[in-house]
């Protein structure tokens, strides 16, 4: 490898290390700030955004099944129950539609 290759590798090593250190510093500053509550809510917000983006452009039976799953999640606070009822609603709507 030439010197320019080693220079690029070295630059990438420094950049990767700097990104990790910056993340640690920023994370600690957020943890002690007034916005720390965001970190507690982040996993749920990520799941909601993934589900919402996957529903875009889906047919009505998918939305209905998602609503059933949401209702089950709110009523029972159990992930497995929500998944099972959502899938049963989706399968039932598919069976009725065919």
C-alpha positions in Angstrom: 0.0 0.0 0.0 1.2 3.5 -0.8 1.6 6.3 1.7 -1.7 7.9 0.4 -3.6 4.7 1.3 -2.1 4.7 4.8 -3.0 8.4 5.1 -6.6 7.7 4.2 -6.8 4.7 6.7 -5.3 6.9 9.4 -7.7 9.7 8.7 -10.7 7.2 8.9 -9.4 5.9 12.2 -9.2 9.4 13.7 -12.6 10.3 12.3 -14.2 7.1 13.7 -12.7 7.7 17.1 -13.7 11.3 17.1 -17.3 10.4 16.3 -17.4 8.0 19.2 -15.9 10.4 21.7 -18.3 13.2 20.5 -21.2 10.8 21.0 -20.1 10.0 24.5 -19.7 13.7 25.4 -23.0 14.7 23.8 -24.8 11.7 25.5 -23.5 12.7 28.9 -24.5 16.3 28.4 -28.0 15.3 27.4 -28.3 12.9 30.3 -27.8 15.7 32.8 -29.9 18.3 31.0 -33.6 19.1 31.0 -34.0 17.1 27.8 -33.1 13.8 29.5 -36.7 12.7 29.2 -36.2 12.3 25.5 -33.8 9.4 26.0 -36.4 7.6 28.0 -39.0 8.0 25.3 -36.7 7.3 22.4 -37.3 3.5 21.9 -41.1 3.9 21.7 -40.8 6.8 19.4 -38.5 4.8 17.1 -41.0 1.9 17.0 -43.9 4.3 16.3 -42.0 6.0 13.4 -41.1 2.6 11.9 -44.7 1.3 12.1 -46.1 4.6 10.7 -43.8 4.7 7.8 -44.6 1.1 6.9 -48.3 1.8 6.9 -48.0 4.5 4.2 -49.6 3.4 1.0 -51.1 0.2 2.6 -54.7 -0.9 1.9 -57.5 -0.4 4.4 -57.3 -4.0 5.9 -53.8 -3.3 7.0 -54.8 -0.1 8.7 -57.7 -1.8 10.4 -55.5 -4.6 11.7 -52.9 -2.0 12.9 -55.8 -0.3 14.7 -56.8 -3.6 16.3 -53.2 -4.2 17.4 -53.0 -0.7 18.8 -56.3 -1.1 20.7 -55.1 -4.4 22.1 -51.7 -2.9 23.1 -53.5 0.0 25.0 -56.0 -2.3 26.6 -53.7 -5.1 27.7 -50.2 -3.5 27.7 -49.0 -6.9 26.4 -46.9 -7.0 23.2 -47.7 -10.7 22.4 -51.4 -10.1 22.8 -51.3 -7.1 20.5 -49.3 -9.0 17.9 -51.6 -12.0 17.9 -54.8 -9.9 17.7 -53.4 -7.7 15.0 -52.4 -10.8 12.9 -55.7 -12.5 13.5 -57.5 -9.3 12.4 -55.3 -9.1 9.3 -55.9 -12.8 8.5 -59.6 -12.5 9.1 -59.9 -9.4 6.9 -57.9 -11.2 4.2 -60.2 -14.3 4.5 -63.3 -12.1 4.3 -62.0 -10.3 1.3 -61.1 -13.3 -0.8 
